[in-house]
Amino acid sequence: MPQNTMTPQDRLEVMELIGRYQRCIDSGDYDAYAENFVPDGVVEWANGVRHGRAEIRDWVKEMVGRGQVGAEPAFLRHFVGLPYIHEGNSERCAARTYMVIFQYDAEGKVAANTHWTYIDDIVKHEGRWLFEKRYMQLDLRTQSPAVATAADAAGR
């Protein structure tokens, strides 16, 4: 079993980082989203990778522009479970967190359409815990009808 010598305060700050990340994506705050990563941080998933805050910011800004995230009223929400911080010390840690996306479907019903596992390398950078690398592993996806768009959600 890997050793974890993190203080309770450090563990709490890591949990706040994971929660803040979700709030930033759901609100469409692409600047704050990118600030959750170290300057040369990486976010990766099966179909892509973004390196550094500028690429990460532009990626989220593009999703906001397409109405995928940040819509008002919201038509999707990321829901994260408690992270499992399985190894760490005062400077870095590794964590895994389950995440589910709840979204309107084409008929206006809320459905959990995907389940993910976040696999994180997190470091203390200039006194703040930030993501060094986040790998988003898609675990389950529903085969539901088309999801709503931001324009559909605005009409509700």
C-alpha positions in Angstrom: 0.0 0.0 0.0 1.5 3.4 -1.0 2.3 5.7 1.9 0.3 8.9 2.5 1.8 11.4 4.9 -0.3 14.3 3.9 -1.7 16.6 6.7 -5.5 16.9 7.1 -5.2 20.5 5.8 -3.4 19.4 2.6 -6.0 16.7 2.0 -8.8 19.2 2.5 -7.2 21.6 0.0 -6.9 18.8 -2.6 -10.6 18.0 -2.1 -11.4 21.7 -2.6 -9.3 21.7 -5.8 -11.3 18.8 -7.2 -14.6 20.5 -6.3 -13.5 23.9 -7.7 -12.6 22.2 -10.9 -16.2 21.0 -11.4 -17.7 24.3 -10.5 -15.5 26.1 -13.0 -16.5 23.8 -15.9 -20.2 23.9 -15.1 -20.2 27.7 -14.8 -18.2 28.1 -18.0 -15.4 30.0 -16.2 -12.6 28.9 -18.6 -10.0 31.3 -17.0 -10.6 29.9 -13.5 -10.7 26.3 -14.9 -7.2 26.7 -16.4 -5.9 28.2 -13.1 -6.6 24.8 -11.5 -3.5 23.5 -13.4 0.2 24.3 -13.0 1.4 26.5 -15.8 2.6 23.4 -17.9 -0.2 21.2 -16.7 -1.9 18.5 -18.8 -5.4 17.3 -19.2 -5.9 14.2 -21.3 -8.7 11.9 -22.3 -9.2 9.1 -24.9 -9.7 11.6 -27.8 -7.3 14.3 -27.0 -4.8 16.1 -24.8 -4.2 19.7 -23.9 -0.8 21.0 -22.6 -0.4 24.2 -20.6 -2.9 26.7 -19.2 -3.4 28.5 -22.6 -4.4 25.3 -24.4 -6.6 24.1 -21.5 -8.3 27.5 -21.3 -8.9 27.7 -25.1 -10.3 24.1 -25.1 -12.9 25.0 -22.4 -13.6 28.4 -24.0 -14.5 26.5 -27.2 -16.8 24.2 -25.3 -18.5 27.2 -23.8 -18.9 28.8 -27.2 -20.5 25.6 -28.6 -23.0 25.6 -25.6 -21.6 22.3 -24.3 -20.9 23.8 -20.8 -21.6 27.0 -19.0 -25.2 27.4 -20.3 -27.7 29.4 -18.3 -29.9 27.8 -17.4 -27.7 24.8 -17.0 -28.5 21.7 -19.0 -25.7 19.6 -17.6 -23.9 19.2 -14.3 -20.8 17.3 -13.3 -21.2 15.4 -10.0 -18.0 14.2 -8.3 -17.7 11.7 -5.5 -15.2 11.9 -2.7 -11.7 11.5 -4.0 -9.5 8.6 -3.0 -6.1 10.3 -2.3 -4.1 7.1 -2.3 -0.6 8.4 -1.9 1.0 11.7 -1.0 3.1 14.0 1.0 3.5 17.7 1.6 4.4 18.4 -2.0 2.5 16.0 -4.3 -0.2 13.4 -4.3 -2.2 11.0 -6.5 -5.9 10.8 -6.5 -8.8 9.0 -8.2 -12.3 10.4 -8.3 -15.5 9.1 -9.8 -17.6 11.6 -11.8 -21.0 11.4 -13.4 -22.5 13.9 -15.9 -26.2 14.6 -15.5 -27.8 16.1 -18.6 -31.1 16.9 -20.2 -32.0 14.5 -23.0 -33.9 15.6 -26.1 -37.2 15.2 -24.3 -36.1 17.3 -21.4 -35.6 14.5 -18.9 -32.6 14.4 -16.7 -30.3 11.4 -17.2 -26.9 10.3 -16.1 -25.3 9.9 -19.5 -21.6 9.2 -18.6 -19.5 7.9 -15.8 -15.8 8.8 -15.6 -12.8 8.2 -13.4 -10.4 11.2 -12.9 -6.9 9.9 -12.4 -4.9 12.9 -11.0 -1.3 13.8 -10.3 -1.6 16.9 -8.0 1.3 19.1 -6.8 1.7 22.0 -4.4 2.8 24.9 -6.7 3.6 28.3 -5.1 1.7 27.3 -2.0 -1.5 26.0 -3.8 -2.5 22.5 -4.7 -3.0 22.3 -8.5 -3.3 19.6 -11.1 -0.1 18.6 -12.8 -1.9 16.0 -14.9 -5.5 15.0 -15.1 -6.5 11.9 -17.1 -10.2 11.6 -17.7 -11.1 7.9 -18.2 -14.5 7.3 -19.7 -16.0 4.2 -17.9 -19.6 4.1 -19.0 -21.7 5.9 -21.6 -25.5 5.6 -22.2 -26.9 4.9 -25.6 -29.6 7.5 -25.1 -31.2 9.7 -27.7 -29.6 13.1 -28.6 -29.0 15.4 -25.7 -30.3 18.9 -25.4 -28.4 21.9 -26.7 -27.9 25.2 -24.8 -30.6 26.7 -27.0 -33.0 23.9 -25.9 -32.1 24.5 -22.3 -32.7 28.2 -22.5 -36.2 27.6 -23.7 -37.1 25.6 -20.5 
